[in-house]
Amino acid sequence: MSALFQRNLHANLPNVVKGKGNYLIDETGKKYLDACGGAAVSCLGHDCAPVISAIKQQVDKLCFAHTGYFSNEPAEKLASWLVDHAPAGTGAGSIMLLGSGSEAMEAALKLARQYHLENGEQDRSKVIARKPSYHGNTLGALATGYHEGRRAPYAPLLRETHYIDVPYRYRMMREDETEAEFAARLAQQLEDKIEELGAQNVMAFVLEPVVGATLGCVTSPKAYFKTIREICDKHGVLLVSLMKLCVAWGEQALPML
Ligand SMILES: Cc1ncc(COP(=O)(O)O)c(C=O)c1O
């Protein structure tokens, strides 16, 4: 019996001891193809030489310095790289580095609230998100995403969030509709929801640019993003769009190491 609190209390999980490319290898030598890169976080493979070497070099120099009091070279370098490579027009100005997607979601929610407070709009606290979606495991992130089974046991602990549909072409686009009409119809749900809640009460609209854990790589119809950006701007609502960096930029970032 493992002393580790495993995710599955009834399974005896194999003990992996090594990673090689796309494979994980357990203590008996059995190989497993890690086809989803462990929820998309190992998409550079399990033995990516530049990453391993950069980690080793840094550990030799410095492991930790409290971010309340110090900055450090690798964090500064990564933040500059990300700002320099942000897509044109996104206005990325500074980067907050955190330990997980859930933590990033919590920070985004708090930053959004802080932004409105600083602007004197203290009534803005409501969040609109999409159904289905996954934004993480911690209470704020779990309350924001919508996956019936994952949130059900904790429902009484979760802050109220308001939902619109994900524009899921395969299931929801009508035969008599063009892609542009479908995008406009689904984006209109956002404007309707903002108006229903009262724009002065809405803090943020949160979405995954590509739906991951709850639908599987569902992209948006053309023009959807442009329209929802315009709707958010019109109503002073912050648009929070979180995607795992490793998926968006993994390989391109390697030359930085
Ligand atoms: C869009 C999105 N946000 C947040 C998370 C949570 O990330 P983590 O598991 O690193 O806490 C995930 C995880 O799959 C995700 O896909």
The ligand as an SDF file (V2000), in Angstrom:
LIG
                    3D

 16 16  0  0  0  0  0  0  0  0999 V2000
   -7.3200   26.0200  -19.6220 C   0  0  0  0  0  0  0  0  0  0  0  0
   -6.8080   25.4480  -18.3470 C   0  0  0  0  0  0  0  0  0  0  0  0
   -6.7250   26.2480  -17.2730 N   0  0  0  0  0  0  0  0  0  0  0  0
   -6.2800   25.7560  -16.0820 C   0  0  0  0  0  0  0  0  0  0  0  0
   -5.8740   24.4350  -15.9560 C   0  0  0  0  0  0  0  0  0  0  0  0
   -5.3740   23.9350  -14.6220 C   0  0  0  0  0  0  0  0  0  0  0  0
   -4.0030   23.7470  -14.6880 O   0  0  0  0  0  0  0  0  0  0  0  0
   -3.2150   22.9140  -13.5670 P   0  0  0  0  0  0  0  0  0  0  0  0
   -3.6250   21.4940  -13.7090 O   0  0  0  0  0  0  0  0  0  0  0  0
   -1.7770   23.1650  -13.9160 O   0  0  0  0  0  0  0  0  0  0  0  0
   -3.5890   23.5010  -12.2320 O   0  0  0  0  0  0  0  0  0  0  0  0
   -5.9300   23.5770  -17.0590 C   0  0  0  0  0  0  0  0  0  0  0  0
   -5.5010   22.1720  -16.9260 C   0  0  0  0  0  0  0  0  0  0  0  0
   -5.7070   21.3310  -17.7760 O   0  0  0  0  0  0  0  0  0  0  0  0
   -6.4080   24.0920  -18.2930 C   0  0  0  0  0  0  0  0  0  0  0  0
   -6.4930   23.2990  -19.3810 O   0  0  0  0  0  0  0  0  0  0  0  0
  1  2  1  0
  2  3  1  0
  2 15  2  0
  3  4  2  0
  4  5  1  0
  5  6  1  0
  5 12  2  0
  6  7  1  0
  7  8  1  0
  8  9  2  0
  8 10  1  0
  8 11  1  0
 12 13  1  0
 12 15  1  0
 13 14  2  0
 15 16  1  0
M  END
$$$$
